[in-house]
Amino acid sequence: MTKFSRFAATATTAIIAGCAATAVMAADIFVVGGKPDDPFWSIVKRGAEDAGIVVKEQGGSVTWLGPQNYDNLGVDAAELIRQAIDQGADAIVGPDWVPEAMDPAFQAVRAAGIPLIIYNAGGLEAADRLDAMNYVGSDDHEAGKAAGVYLAGKGNSNGLCVNTLPGAANVEAFCGGFVEGITGAGGSGEVLPLPATSFGSQTAVAQAVRAHLLQHPEINAVFTVSDVDANAAISGIQQAGKTGQVAVCGINFNEAILDNIKADKQACAIDQQGYMQGYLAVAMLNGYVNYGLQIPTREILTGPGIVDATNVDATAAGVKAGTR
């Protein structure tokens, strides 16, 4: 049920006719995402806010809700979804990171008649299961698979995926895809699960990578699930004395990572275009709430793409603009 139809259910015929003839219904859209200081999620937030310029011009609003940390991700994100319902959201965007913890909250969204878009994590399967309008994001399994195939193709066929958010559906898909990609290309792959408290901790991830490389000298490729972890992995490789022997590829990137690719310290980064995830999800919900507009292609993919030495300069321009 859209904002207009929910309003119509309680208003008189004369009021409805008057509003429909003279006014656009303002949409109050709530976006559940990552931590505000997470480099990737700051780009997603930028996309949502840019789409929000139109929302605000039409009298609506865009509200960002993010957890303070990732220690209890599924439960905390579910609470944010319920906060959005309680605060009168006309539409909600959210990632389905931990389905067993978050799906009941998403089901409450739909039970309240609030339009929903799943983005970033969960894929079309989650959108179907949760009666969401669309899924906007990358294919997480294919993103990991692309990294595995790429590294194996460069001669680095003994791979390790560093999982700093075990249990998160998209991160599990990243690592599962990586192992499939690198083994399918004739190599081998394994996953190193770390406590969720290690996510974003340069020291913890670097020490774990160092220790694992020293115990498993055959590994010559490391795949990380975030840009922050990629920098930590490079540090761990250096600490293990294996610089130049172990290639690194990771999900997402920032200016420092692009510099590392230029300097041949990192082989590649997987681009899922977070800006477009935030921008498209908000724009689509605004169009739906205000005008009943819908995109018939329910799975809208924003990735994966590979950034390496061949296209790093073009990508850097987008990073400086704050959109990649």
N, C-alpha and C positions, 0 to 999 in steps of 0.2 A: 504494500500500500504506500503510495507516494505521499509527500507532505500535502500536496493539493488534495488528494483523495481523502487523507485522514482529516483534513480541515473540513472538507465537504460533508463528511459523515456527521458532523456536529453542527453545521451552520444551516441557516434558512436558505431557501431557494433564491430569494432576492439578494441576499448577501453574496452568495456564490456567483450569481450572474454579474453583479457589479464588480467583484474582484477579477473575474475572468476577463472582463472587457477592458480593464484599466491597469492591471498590475501583474508583475512577474513575481512568483512566489520565491522568497529568499530561502536559500538552503544553508542550514548549519551543519557542516560536514566535519566529522571527527576522524582523525587519522591516527591509528596506533602503529608505532614504529619503534626503532631502536633508541639507544641512549643519545641524548643531544650531543655529547662529545665524541661519539663514534664517527670516525671520518666518513665511512660509507653512508651512514644514516643521515649525516648532515647534508649530503648531496640529495638524498631522497626527500628530505624535509624542504630543501631549496626548491625542488620540483613542485612539491605540494603547495608551497607558498606562492610560487609564480602562478600556478593555476588559480590560486586563491585570490589573485588580483581581480579576476573577472567575477569570482564569487562575491567578493566584497562590493564591487561596483553594482551588483544586482541586489545588494542589501543583506547578503548572507555572511557566513564566517567559516574559517577553517581553523580547527583546534588540533594541535599536535599533542599526543600523549605517549610518553616513552618511559621505560623503567629506569630506576636509578643505577641498576647494575644487572648483570646477567646470572646472578647466583641462583635464582629461582624463577627462571625465565617463563615457563608455561603458566604457572600460577599467577605471577605478577602481571603478565600480559592479559590473562583472562579477567583479572580485576580491572584493568584499564578499559577493556571492552564493556564491562558492566558499568563503569563510571560514565562512559559515553552514552549508554542507554539512559541512565539516571539523569544526565544533564540535558536530555531532550534532543538528542541527535536526530537530524532528518535523514542522514546517510552515514555509513561507517565504512572505513577502509581498514583492513588488518591483515597481517601475515599469519598463516597457520603454522607457526613454528613447532608447537608441541600439541598435536591433535588431541591426545587423551585429556589434556588439561584445558585446552582452549575451545574445543568443539562445543561443549555445553553453553559457553558464553555466546559463541556465534549463533547457536540455535536460538538463544534468547533474543538475539537481534532480530532474527527473522520472525520469531513468534510475536514480536512487538510491531511487525509490519514495516520494519526499517530496511531500506535498500542496502545491500552489502556487496562489496567487491573484495575478493581475496587477492593480495598482491605479495610479491617477493618470495613467499614460501607456501608450499602446499600443492601448487599446480592446479590444473583443471580438475583433477580428481577431488581435491578439497572443495573447489567451487561447486561441483556437481553434488557432492555429499551434503554441503551446507546450504544449498539453494541460493548460492550467490549469483549475481548477474554475470560476472566475468572473473577470469584470473588474469592479472597483469604482472608479468615478470619473466624471468629466465626459466629454462628447463634445468633444474639443478643437477639432475643426473647427467644430462648431456654436457653441462658445464665441466663437471669433473672428468667426464670421459674425454672431452676435447683436450684437457690438460695432459691426461695420460698418453693419448695418442701422439700429441705434439712432442712431449719429452722423449718418448720411445723413438720417435722418428729422428730425433737429434742424437740418438745413440745413448741416451740415459734411460735404460730400461729396467732398472731395479729401484722401484719407487716406494716412498713412504708418504702417507697422508697424515698430517698432524691435526687431530680432531680436538679442538679446544671447547667444543660445546656438545658433548655426547648427549644423545637423546633428542636434539633439535632436528626436526625432520629434514630441513633443507641441508644441514651440515652432514647428516648421515648420507643423504643423496649425493652430495659433493664427493665424499670419500668413496662411496660405493661405485660411483661412475668412474672415478680415477682408477680404482683397482681394475675395473672391467676394461677400461681403455688401454691401460698399460699392459695387462696380461693378454688382451686381444691382439696387441701389436707384437706379441712374442716375448714380453718381459715378465716381471713379477711385481706384485704390489702388496702392501700391508698397511694397516691402520694403527696409529699410535694414539689411543684415547688419553686425554689429560683431564684433570678436574676443571669444571666450568669456571672456577675462580682464576684459572690461568689465562682465560681469554682476555686479551689486551695487556697482559703482563709480559713485557719484553724479557724480563729476567727469568721468569718461570719457563716460558716457552724456549728461550735460548738454551737454558740448562738442560731441559728435557731433550732437545734435539741433539745437543752435544753428546750427552750420555748415550743416546740411542745409536748415534753414528759410530761412536767408539766401540759399542758392543756388536754392531752389525756393519763391518767395513765394506760389505758388498753393495750397500745402498749408494746410488749415484744420482738420485732424483728425489726432491722433497716438494710436496704439494701442500699448501696451506689454505685454510678456509676463510681468511680475511687478509686485508692489506696490512693490518698491524702485525699479524702473525708472520707474514712474509719477511718483514724487517727483522723480527726476532729470529727467524730461521736462519737468515743470512749471518746473524751474529753467532748463532750456535755452530754453524758450519766453520766460521772463522776460529771459534774457540776449540773446535775439534781438529784444527790444522788441515782442513780439507777444502779450503778455498780453491776454486778452479776444478775441483774433482766432483762436486755435487751441484747439480743444476736445481734452481728454484723456480716454481711457478705458483701463483696464488690467485684466489678469488679477489676481485676488486683491486683498486690501485689508488695512489695519490701521487703528488708531485715527487716525493722522495723515491717512490718505487719506479717512476718513469726515469728518474736520474740513474737509478740502479740498472735499469734495462739498457740505457744508453752506455753506461760504464761496463756492461757485460757482467754485472754482479748478479743479475736475475734474468732468467731466460724469457719468461713471459708472464702476463697477467690475464686473467679471464674477466672480460667486461660484460656486466649484466645491465648497464645503463640505468643505474638507480634513479637518476634525475627523471627519466621518462616514466619509471614506475610510479613515483609520487605525482608527477604532472598529469599523466593520463588517467589515473584512478580518480583524482579529484575532479578533473574536467568532465569525465564521463558521468560521475554521480551528480554533478551540478546540472548537466544537461538533462539527466533523467528526472531529477526532482522538479526542475523548473518547466521542462517542456515535454517530458515523456520520451526523450530520445534514447535509443539503445543501439549498441554496436552488435551486429548479429554474429560476428566472429568472437566466440566466448573466450578462447585462449589467445591472449595478445602477448606475444613473446617480445621481450626487450633484449634478449641475449640467448646463447652466449656468443661473444666475439673474442678473438685472441689479439692481444696487444704485444708486439715484440719489436725487435730492432727495425723491422720494415715499416712500421706505421707509428712509431712512438712520437715522432715530432708532431704529427697531425693531432694525436690524442692529447699532447701536452697543451695545445691551445684551448681545448675544452676544459682541462683542469684549471688553467689560469682564470677562466671565466666562471668557475665554480659550478659547472654543470656536468662534469665527468669525474 
